[in-house]
Amino acid sequence: MISENMKISDKKNIILPAIVGLALLIIIFINIGTKNIFSVFKNISLKYFFLAAFFYICSNLVASVKISFFSKLKMKKIFFSHVGGMLLSQLTPGRIGYFYTSYSLAKKENKSVSSYIGIIGFLQAVSMFAKAMLTIFALIYFSRFFIIPSAVANAFWVPLLFILAMIVLLFTNIPNKILGKKFENNIKLLQQGVRKLGKPIIAKWLVLDFVAWLFLGAQWYFLARSVAIPIGYIFCLFLHPLITAIMFIPVSPTALGIAEGGMAVLFNLLKLGSASGVGFMVLIRINTFIADSVGLIDLKNVPKFRLDKIVRPNY
């Protein structure tokens, strides 16, 4: 059991970042002009909007296939566990809510939550490796058009720092020295879960990450078309890893306000207008949230999971 003080502290760790994100977003809206931003949504094409959601769902199916390599559950159950995690990841700083997927899978298979957290964490580290590589390609691609602002270029370090943290947690004895014997068994289960994976599975994960990237590029392309923003598929393909890397900055839920600011800067440099950049980012969030909302089905099936335990898990 966790104490009442701990519960209150955990809720603050979720609510305060949300307030920060909303404050940043309000500042951006005021500076650019709410009317200018919302004009982006004028005459939106619902056909392209839902086509974008379809491609996003395809990327979720690819992610579910990745999980199926170490889970014996049927694909349907895996898919809903994954989407439930994706939904919660949108509500938490650093997208840490995705670790709900570990909880859901473990409960469905009656296995250790800690071992699943280790595997899901390593899966995320592999995805971050792919994202880091794609971010480099994106920086090279956009450097052809303008000088990359340092604030945007530094997004490259976000996935690298995540990878480093997961390597330390899953492959070294450092966590035991820092956290003490209280968490020794949990860390042992985390590391045992990862050791069961082989190089062929990791290689398949990387291939599937690039397949998912193609689907996500299509999502952003059709969202741009839905509001008549004149950017092509290749542009969206390289824009995606750059902006989503920023979204892992643990200041606000999915870097709310920060990602919008980054998109505004890039669109302004491309002479597409800051308002279009912010509007496009808001549209991406809406489209993604609607597609992930089917994850509510899984949250209903696993009622004992608490959102405030994501920040400080109690296994």
Buried (B, 14 or more C-beta within 10 A) or exposed (E): EBEEEBBEBBBEBBEEBBEBBBEBBEEBBEEBBEEBBBBBEEEBBEEBBBBBBEBBBBBBBBBBBBBBBBBEBEEEBBBBBBBBBBBBBBBBBBBBBBBBBBBBBBBBBEBBBBBBBBBBBBBBBBBBBBBBBBBEEBBEBBEEEEEBEEEBBEBBBBBBEBBEEBEEBBEEEEBBEEEEEEBEEBBBBBBBBBEEBEEEBBEBBBEBBEBBBBBBBBBBBBBBBBBEBEBEBEBBBBBBBBBBBBBBBBBBBBBBBBBBBBBBBBBBBBEBBBBBBBBBBBBBBBBBBEBBEBBEEBBEBBEEBBBBBBBEBEB
